[in-house]
């Protein structure tokens, strides 16, 4: 659960760090673009974090649907007599 929360946070923090790196690169060495390598690494980490969040949403949605189905079946079916 903690890894998923960190992944959600990184989905917002990653692009901010990337923009910061872009402006640092632009101000310090505009003729040498080292920013692209930072963008590659942060981009790969961002996609992995996105997949982790999507997976967590799918799992939680499936569990919520299963719980709703079980609650519906328990409340709608009449008690069985032997």
C-alpha positions, 0 to 999 in steps of 0.5 A: 500500500505504501509503494502505491501511495509513493507511486501516486505522489511520483506521478505529480512530483516527477514532471515537476522535477523534470521541468526543474531540470530543464530550466537548470539545463537551459540556464547552465549549459544551453548547448549541451543537453544533459536534460534528455538523460534525466527525462529518459530516467524519470520517464521510465520511472513515471511509466512504471509508477503509472502501471503500479497505480493502474494495477492498484485501481483495478485490484481495488475495483475488483475487490469492491465489485466482489464485496458488492456482489456477495452483499447483494447475494446475501441480502436477496436470497431467502434462507434455505430450509432443510 
